[in-house]
Amino acid sequence: MATRTLPDRKSSPGSPSARLSSPQLVAAYRNMLLSRRLDDKEVQLKRQNKIFFQISGAGHEGILTAAGMILKPAYDWFYTYYRDRALCLELGVTPAEMLYEAVGAAADPASGGRQMPSHWGHKAFNIVSASSPTGTQFLQGVGSAEATLRAKLLDITEGFQRDEVVLISTGEGQTSEGEFWESLNTAANLKLPAVYLVEDNGYAISVPVEVNTAGGNISKLVRSFPNLYVEEVDGCDLLSSYDTMERAVEYARQRKGPSLVHAHVIRPYSHSLSDDETLYRPPAEREADAARDPVAQFPKWLVKQEHATEQDIKQIQDEVDAIVLAATDDALAQPQPGPETIYYGVYSPSVDPTGEQFDTEDDPQFSGEPTTMVDLLNACMKDEMRRDKKILVFGQDVADVSREEYIGKVKGKGGVFKVTWGLQKEFGGTRVYNSPLAEANIVGRAIGLAVRGFKPVVEVQFFDYIWPAYMQLRDELATMRWRSNNNFSAPVVVRTTYGGYIRGAIYHSQTGASIFTHCPGLRVVCPATALDANGLLRTAIRCDDPVIFLEHKHLYRQTYNKSAYPGPNFMIPFGKAKVVREGTDVTLVTYGATVQRAITAAKAVADGGISVEVIDLRTLSPWDRETVFASVKKNSRVIVAYEDALSWGFGAEISAAIADECFAWLDAPVKRVASTDTFVGYAPRLEDAILPQVEDFKQAYEEIMKF
């Protein structure tokens, strides 16, 4: 670890910046000025109502230009935040492309007009699509750096360089997010080639750094992380910034571990045009910042040191103004994306998991004795990992052992339910490994790995504890493809256990599938049998979309849902329901653990002359509207059943769709069977009263026939 006090503005003779030529220094000034002029132009356009949002990178130009000079576009990888205009310019993003973002043009390479300005992204330069939530880039950047590590260990060279690094930039306010600390924990622990750049302008909107950060200095707080190189620098000083970034990047390139540069910069403009800094910053403070402004001070130094003349500086200013004017005219003439494009990139436009290529269900190659859902899920993962060495399995307790020297000496854990047992023994600790007990860490890293071409199949141990990862799931994983206009994708499979009927009480019985089916961009799968679990997981792994794969704990080892192994190419397409019992009076639509209860109840009422058709949806997003509607039109009575609480559940969507599409065929109102609008209790009598039981189904069948 290294630390450094704030330097003066002179470079020492042996420093990297001392070797910079006059043309390089002048070019650096040009980049800094261009960044500022683009900020100013956007401010003007916003006031003219020609763009709709503006957030500035002013005051950060020194450190960002230096970083761009050191790092390599299309070689290194970049996870940016909204003030990184000067960095992106230095990497190769053009002024016109930046203004395409501002006007929401279809030609915008960052998002095709889908995101606000300054949400940087450019596939050609490895600038990964940025989003608005603060701090979500940390774990993804660490995941991308982890991809470099695992690619080397697995001898994967395509898409990887010999000594690439991942830059993760941030403001000082974002370091208060828990994911910052989770990411540092993993980066330091694995000695990942990640370079953190903290651009500290002293304010998170109106909140000063001493309120956000204990002691007011983030670099002092992180110094105890092992293998982490730390430097503090005046980020307004291009020369000192260049020297510091050179050392930090080289440390990571040499695979010594991550580094963190804490750059003190200024914010001469308000947080954004939606903010007025005069409400909370006094004139004296703002004047002190102005005295350090790199765009104002650096050209004076260039002239004083005879790297440029006053005429040179004037010529650069005129040239930059002309570039910005031309870029503005170009951008304002660009068309916006058409309404016909809105669905493009919600899901993969080239790989359709509902298609025939994923439907081998009618030709299983059975072998062996019938076995459980646990065993067939395990068998599927083994098949797929043999097929594709880029598949990685990680999460809490998923490995057989964390200390690999224990393999062969102990039986191995392989997950709390044994679903991943034996995977590490066969495929090694590079591909199957335990994560920290941190759900956001699991999903965020998986996104970064997937962006780099790996196929993470991760496990969140219990659905009840998935919520720390929800920001990564909803705002990052689900949106990556759409928000980048299909330039980036993250086809992660997130396996998690859910559901009751196990005496698991409040915190081991949750079933909130509707929270994820409500997220465009996610596929949601919920098998009820061992065979379906095997085929659907194989489809999930081979498709190109992120998948939430829900595994009901109660179903893991039931005898009634066992199956023989169906072979390594057995797949069930998404959106294909299964009629598990045919009937002519009532249609029952359900999924998961309520399928068997619906069937049992249907058999019980058959003696009374009620014929119930039971449909297992199998996948919830997409769901099979065609099969459901055909059954409803045939039977004219329908019940929708689900294990979640009655109100606001997934069944409400199915019921509404039936009412919209099948109203003319209904002879009775759509009825629901679900859990009570409470939590799940531990005592058996409580759980039985709360969750849907066979008697609830029988009663529903009998009541709907009275209409």
C-alpha positions, 0 to 999 in steps of 0.5 A: 500500500502507498499513500501520498500527500497532495503535491504541488503543480510541478512534476519531478524530473523522473516522473512520467509526466516529465516525459510528456512532450509539448504536443501531448500536453497541448493535446491534453489541454485541448481535451480538457477545454473540449469537455468544458465547452461541451458542458457549456453548450449543453447548459445553453441547449437546456435553457433553450429547451432543446435538450431535457437534462444536463449534468456537468463534468466541469472541474474533473477534467484534469484527473479524467484527461490524465486517466484517459491518457494512461488507459487504453480504449478497446483494450482496458474496460471502463465502468464510468459515472456521469461526470466522466466526459473528459475521460470518454473524450480522451478514449475516443467518444466524439463531441457529436456522439456526446451531443447525440446523447443530449438530444436523445438521437437514434444515433446515440452510441450509448443508448440510442436515445433511451437514457439521459445525457452523460450516461456513458457507454460505447461498445467500440471502446469497452465503455460499459453502459452506465446507469443512474443508480449510484454505486451499482457500477462497483460490483459490475466492474469487479466482476469484469476484472474477475473475468480477466482472472478466470479467463487466464486460469481457464486459458481463455484468450478470446476477448481478453488481453494480456494485462488489461485493467478495469477502471471503476470511477465514482464520486466521493458520495457514492462510496457511502453505498454498501456495494462500494465496500462489498466490491473492495472486499472482493477486489482485494481478496482476489487481487483483481486488476481493478483501478478505482478512481474516486473523483472527490469534489466535496459534495454529493449534490448538497451534502458535504463530504464530511457528512457522507464519509467518516473523517471526510476522507475515503482514502484514509478509510480504505487503507487497511484493505490488503493488496490495495494500492492507495494514492491521494492526489490533486485531481485539478493538476494534470501532471500530478494526476498523470503520475498518480494514475500511471503508478496505480494502473501499472500496479494493477497491470502487474497483477499485484491487486487493485488500486484506488486513486483519491483525486481532489477535484472541484465542482464549479457548476451546480450538481445538475441544472436541476440544482442550485448550489448557491442555496448551500455553498457560500461565495467564498467557497465557490471562489476558492474552487474557481482558483483551482479550475484546471481548464483556466489554470493549465493553459497559463502553465503551458505558456509559462513553461513554453509548451505553447504560446498565447496564440497557440492557446487562442487557436485551440480555443477557436478550434474547439468552439468550431468543433462544438458548434459543428457537433451541435448542428449535427446533433440537432438535425438527428432524428429521434428513435421511432416508436416502433423501436421501443421493444427492441432489446428488451430481450435478445433479438437473436436468441428466442427461448420460446422458439422451436430450437429450444423444444426437444421435450417430445424426444427425451432420451431417458436413462437410469431410475427416476430421481428427484428435482435436486438430482436432475438440476445437478445433472443439468448443470454438469451437462452444461458445464461439460458443454461450455467452459465459460459457465461459472457457478458461484454463490453462498455455500455452493462449492464442495469446499472453499479450501481446495486441499480438503477435497477428497478428505470430506464429503463436500457441501455443494449447497444447503440443499445439495443441488450443486454438490460435486460440481467443484470436484469435477470442474474445479474451484476456478469455475465453482466457488463460494462468494461472500455472504452478500447477495448484491455481491453475487449478482453484481459480479455476475453481471460484470462476468456476463458482460465479458462473455462468461455465463454465470449460473449463480445461486441466492440461497433463499428467495427471502434474502434476495432483496439486497440484490434487488437493485442489481436485478431490477435496475442493472441486470434487467435493463442492461440490453435495453438501455444500451440499445443491444450493445451490451447484455448480461445473460445471467441465470439466478437460481434461488429457492422459494416457497412454503409447506416446509414449516419455514415461517416468515423468512424461509417461505416467501414466494414473491415471483410477481416482483420479478415478472413485473420487470421487463428484461427478466425471464422468470421460470418456476418448475413443478417437477424434476423433469421440467426443472431439468429441461427449463434450466438447460434452456435458461443456461443456453438462452441469451437473456437473464433468467430468475430460476425459482426452485421450490424447496418443498418440491426438491425431494418429493416422490410424486415429481421424480423422473429419469434423466432425460439426456443432455439435450433435453430442453423445454421452451419458455412460455409453453405451459403443460396440461397436466390433467384434462377436464371439461368443466373448470380450468385451473391455472397454477404453477409450483407447489400448488400444482399437485394440490390442484390435481389431488383436489381435482381427483377428489371432486371428480366423483361428484361430477366436476371435471377439472383441467389443470394447467401448469404454467411452468414459466411465468415470464413469458406465460402461455396465453394461448394454452390458457385462453384455449382451455378457458374458452372450452370450459368457460369457468376458470380459477387461478391459483398461486402460493403467494398472498392473494392480493397484488399477486401473479394471479391478478395478471392472469385473471385480468388477461383472461377477463380482457381476452375471454370475457365472452366465453366466461360463465362465471367470474374468474376466481382465485385461490392463494395464500392469506394476506399475511406472512407465513407462520411457523406452527403447523396449524398456522402454516396450513391455514395460511397456505393454499391446501387441497380443501381450498381447491375443492371448495373453489371447484364446487363454488365456481360450478354453482354459477 
